[in-house]
């Protein structure tokens, strides 16, 4: 969790450290399996661990303390639990959420093998911060084999220094998610880009710069940017407070 005066970290390093905690071969840690109403209804495996520390994040404390949350599930068991939730609630979409799903690569690939063969799941929405897809185009190439995968890349900032301020990651990592976007284009993976452009967090000039950078890569992607607003989840409120932002003032601001 970020606090004032934090020391920036390398998110690739944090990804590997976190994988040592939440991954075990074909297995990874989850805390729950359920269905929720987002995306028009989607079966969800709530997993553990991330390689960024955004102060506006809504995820549970399993993000910050992966060593004390969750139980290990093999890809086969995770699929069975996701499928059970999909059938129970009559939905045909699936995802891993509450974490960075590209951690535990073996687990994700094996889970996608099950999803691809499933008669009950039509699409798997892969929500990612783009760090691991940005440093390894072969990972994206591997993902491109699965027709049911649809990727949502979530950007956090339009400038290197604000990327560090919001995520805790070193400014040198700012460009990595943009490389992920290029890799997804290269291998014809279906995807779109989202960004935390809430004006209480991202000033207008930064939003404009972010869109400009996206347009340099692909104008269609920039035109279809999904813009996110920050919501007052309990965990978000605490993270803001620790970071040094008064959540009452923040969330009552128009």
C-alpha positions as CSV (number, residue, x, y, z in Angstrom):
1,X,0.0,0.0,0.0
2,X,1.4,3.4,-1.0
3,X,2.1,6.1,1.7
4,X,3.7,9.5,1.3
5,X,7.4,9.2,0.7
6,X,7.2,5.7,-0.8
7,X,10.2,4.4,-2.7
8,X,9.3,3.5,-6.4
9,X,9.6,-0.1,-7.3
10,X,10.2,-2.1,-10.6
11,X,6.8,-3.6,-11.4
12,X,8.4,-6.5,-13.2
13,X,10.4,-7.3,-10.1
14,X,7.2,-7.1,-8.0
15,X,5.4,-9.4,-10.5
16,X,8.1,-12.1,-10.0
17,X,8.1,-11.6,-6.2
18,X,4.3,-11.9,-6.2
19,X,4.3,-15.0,-8.4
20,X,6.5,-16.7,-5.9
21,X,3.7,-16.2,-3.4
22,X,0.5,-16.8,-5.4
23,X,1.7,-19.3,-8.1
24,X,2.6,-22.9,-7.7
25,X,3.1,-24.6,-11.1
26,X,-0.4,-25.0,-12.7
27,X,-2.1,-23.5,-9.6
28,X,-2.7,-20.0,-8.3
29,X,-4.4,-18.4,-5.3
30,X,-8.1,-17.5,-5.4
31,X,-10.4,-16.2,-2.6
32,X,-13.8,-16.8,-4.2
33,X,-15.8,-17.8,-7.3
34,X,-19.1,-16.1,-8.1
35,X,-21.0,-14.2,-10.8
36,X,-21.5,-10.4,-10.9
37,X,-23.5,-8.0,-13.0
38,X,-20.7,-6.1,-14.8
39,X,-20.3,-6.8,-18.5
40,X,-24.0,-7.8,-18.5
41,X,-23.3,-10.8,-16.2
42,X,-20.0,-12.6,-15.9
43,X,-18.6,-15.6,-13.9
44,X,-15.6,-14.5,-11.9
45,X,-12.6,-16.1,-10.2
46,X,-11.4,-13.6,-7.6
47,X,-7.7,-14.2,-7.5
48,X,-4.8,-12.8,-5.5
49,X,-1.8,-10.6,-6.3
50,X,-0.8,-7.6,-8.5
51,X,2.4,-5.9,-9.6
52,X,1.1,-2.3,-9.2
53,X,-0.1,-0.5,-6.0
54,X,-2.5,2.1,-7.4
55,X,-3.9,4.3,-4.6
56,X,-7.4,4.4,-6.1
57,X,-7.6,0.6,-6.5
58,X,-10.9,-1.1,-5.5
59,X,-9.4,-4.7,-5.0
60,X,-9.6,-6.4,-1.7
61,X,-6.6,-6.6,0.7
62,X,-5.5,-9.7,-1.0
63,X,-3.8,-7.3,-3.4
64,X,-1.5,-5.9,-0.7
65,X,-1.1,-9.1,1.4
66,X,-1.2,-12.0,-1.0
67,X,0.7,-14.2,1.5
68,X,-2.2,-14.3,3.9
69,X,-5.2,-14.5,1.5
70,X,-6.5,-17.2,-0.7
71,X,-6.2,-20.9,-1.5
72,X,-4.5,-22.6,-4.4
73,X,-6.6,-23.9,-7.2
74,X,-5.3,-25.8,-10.3
75,X,-6.4,-24.5,-13.7
76,X,-8.9,-27.4,-13.9
77,X,-10.4,-26.7,-10.5
78,X,-10.6,-22.9,-11.2
79,X,-12.4,-23.7,-14.4
80,X,-14.9,-26.0,-12.7
81,X,-15.7,-23.3,-10.1
82,X,-16.0,-20.6,-12.8
83,X,-18.2,-22.9,-14.8
84,X,-20.4,-23.7,-11.8
85,X,-20.9,-19.9,-11.2
86,X,-21.7,-19.4,-14.9
87,X,-24.3,-22.1,-14.9
88,X,-25.8,-21.1,-11.6
89,X,-26.5,-17.5,-12.7
90,X,-27.1,-18.2,-16.4
91,X,-24.2,-16.2,-17.8
92,X,-21.8,-17.1,-20.7
93,X,-18.9,-14.8,-20.0
94,X,-15.9,-15.4,-17.6
95,X,-12.9,-13.6,-16.2
96,X,-10.3,-13.5,-13.4
97,X,-10.6,-10.4,-11.4
98,X,-9.3,-8.7,-8.2
99,X,-5.7,-9.3,-9.3
100,X,-3.4,-9.1,-12.3
101,X,-4.5,-12.2,-14.2
102,X,-1.3,-12.4,-16.3
103,X,0.6,-13.4,-13.2
104,X,0.9,-17.3,-13.0
105,X,1.3,-17.7,-16.8
106,X,1.1,-21.6,-16.7
107,X,-2.2,-21.4,-14.8
108,X,-3.7,-18.8,-17.1
109,X,-2.8,-20.7,-20.3
110,X,-4.1,-23.9,-18.9
111,X,-7.3,-22.2,-17.8
112,X,-7.8,-20.7,-21.3
113,X,-7.4,-24.2,-22.8
114,X,-10.5,-25.2,-20.8
115,X,-12.4,-22.0,-21.7
116,X,-11.6,-22.5,-25.4
117,X,-13.2,-26.0,-25.3
118,X,-16.1,-25.0,-23.2
119,X,-19.6,-25.1,-24.6
120,X,-20.9,-22.9,-21.8
121,X,-18.5,-20.0,-22.0
122,X,-18.5,-17.7,-25.0
123,X,-15.9,-15.2,-24.0
124,X,-13.1,-14.7,-21.5
125,X,-12.4,-11.1,-20.6
126,X,-8.8,-10.7,-19.6
127,X,-8.4,-7.5,-17.6
128,X,-4.7,-6.5,-17.4
129,X,-2.4,-3.6,-16.5
130,X,-0.3,-4.5,-19.5
131,X,3.0,-4.9,-17.6
132,X,3.8,-8.6,-18.5
133,X,2.2,-8.3,-22.0
134,X,4.4,-5.3,-22.6
135,X,7.7,-6.9,-21.7
136,X,7.1,-10.3,-23.5
137,X,5.5,-10.3,-26.9
138,X,5.7,-14.1,-27.0
139,X,3.2,-14.1,-24.1
140,X,0.8,-12.1,-26.2
141,X,1.5,-14.4,-29.2
142,X,0.5,-17.4,-27.0
143,X,-2.7,-15.6,-25.9
144,X,-3.6,-14.9,-29.5
145,X,-4.2,-18.6,-30.1
146,X,-7.5,-18.4,-28.1
147,X,-10.4,-17.1,-30.0
148,X,-12.5,-16.6,-26.9
149,X,-10.1,-14.2,-25.3
150,X,-10.9,-10.5,-25.2
151,X,-8.3,-8.2,-23.5
152,X,-9.0,-5.0,-21.6
153,X,-5.8,-3.0,-21.0
154,X,-6.2,-0.5,-18.1
155,X,-3.9,2.5,-18.2
156,X,-3.2,4.6,-15.2
157,X,-1.5,7.8,-16.4
158,X,-0.5,10.0,-19.3
159,X,2.9,11.1,-18.0
160,X,5.8,9.0,-16.4
161,X,5.9,11.0,-13.2
162,X,2.1,10.7,-12.6
163,X,2.4,7.0,-13.4
164,X,4.8,6.7,-10.6
165,X,2.7,8.8,-8.2
166,X,-0.4,6.7,-8.8
167,X,1.0,3.2,-9.1
168,X,4.2,3.3,-7.0
169,X,6.1,1.9,-10.0
170,X,9.3,3.5,-11.4
171,X,8.8,6.0,-14.2
172,X,10.9,3.9,-16.6
173,X,8.0,1.4,-16.6
174,X,5.5,4.0,-17.9
175,X,5.9,2.9,-21.5
176,X,5.5,-0.8,-20.9
177,X,1.6,-0.9,-21.1
178,X,1.8,1.0,-24.4
179,X,4.1,-1.7,-25.7
180,X,1.5,-4.2,-24.6
181,X,-1.0,-2.4,-26.8
182,X,1.4,-2.6,-29.8
183,X,1.9,-6.3,-29.1
184,X,-1.8,-7.0,-29.0
185,X,-2.2,-5.2,-32.4
186,X,0.8,-7.2,-33.8
187,X,-0.9,-10.5,-33.0
188,X,-4.4,-9.5,-33.8
189,X,-5.8,-10.0,-30.3
190,X,-9.2,-8.5,-29.7
191,X,-8.9,-5.8,-27.1
192,X,-9.7,-2.2,-26.1
193,X,-8.1,0.3,-23.8
194,X,-9.4,1.8,-20.6
195,X,-7.9,4.5,-18.5
196,X,-8.4,6.1,-15.1
197,X,-9.2,9.6,-16.5
198,X,-11.4,10.7,-13.6
199,X,-10.7,14.5,-13.5
200,X,-10.3,14.3,-9.8
201,X,-7.2,12.2,-10.4
202,X,-6.1,13.0,-14.0
203,X,-6.0,16.7,-15.1
204,X,-7.4,17.6,-18.5
205,X,-4.0,18.2,-20.1
206,X,-2.8,14.8,-19.0
207,X,-5.9,13.1,-20.4
208,X,-5.3,14.9,-23.7
209,X,-1.7,13.7,-23.7
210,X,-2.8,10.1,-23.0
211,X,-5.2,10.1,-25.9
212,X,-2.6,11.7,-28.1
213,X,-0.1,8.9,-27.3
214,X,-2.8,6.3,-28.0
215,X,-3.6,7.9,-31.3
216,X,0.0,7.7,-32.4
217,X,-0.3,3.9,-32.0
218,X,-3.8,3.6,-33.5
219,X,-6.5,6.3,-33.9
220,X,-9.4,3.8,-33.6
221,X,-8.1,2.6,-30.2
222,X,-7.8,6.2,-29.0
223,X,-11.3,7.0,-30.2
224,X,-12.8,4.0,-28.3
225,X,-11.0,4.7,-25.0
226,X,-13.1,3.5,-22.1
227,X,-12.8,6.2,-19.4
228,X,-12.9,5.1,-15.8
229,X,-14.2,6.9,-12.7
230,X,-13.0,6.3,-9.2
231,X,-15.6,4.8,-6.8
232,X,-15.6,4.9,-3.0
233,X,-15.0,1.2,-2.2
234,X,-13.9,0.6,1.4
235,X,-10.5,-0.4,0.3
236,X,-10.1,2.6,-2.0
237,X,-11.0,4.9,0.9
238,X,-8.4,3.4,3.2
239,X,-5.7,3.4,0.5
240,X,-6.4,7.1,-0.2
241,X,-6.2,7.9,3.5
242,X,-2.9,6.1,3.9
243,X,-1.6,7.8,0.7
244,X,-2.4,11.2,2.1
245,X,-5.7,12.1,0.3
246,X,-8.8,13.0,2.3
247,X,-11.4,10.6,0.8
248,X,-14.3,12.6,2.1
249,X,-13.1,15.7,0.3
250,X,-12.2,13.7,-2.8
251,X,-15.5,11.9,-3.1
252,X,-17.6,15.0,-2.4
253,X,-15.8,17.0,-5.0
254,X,-17.8,17.7,-8.2
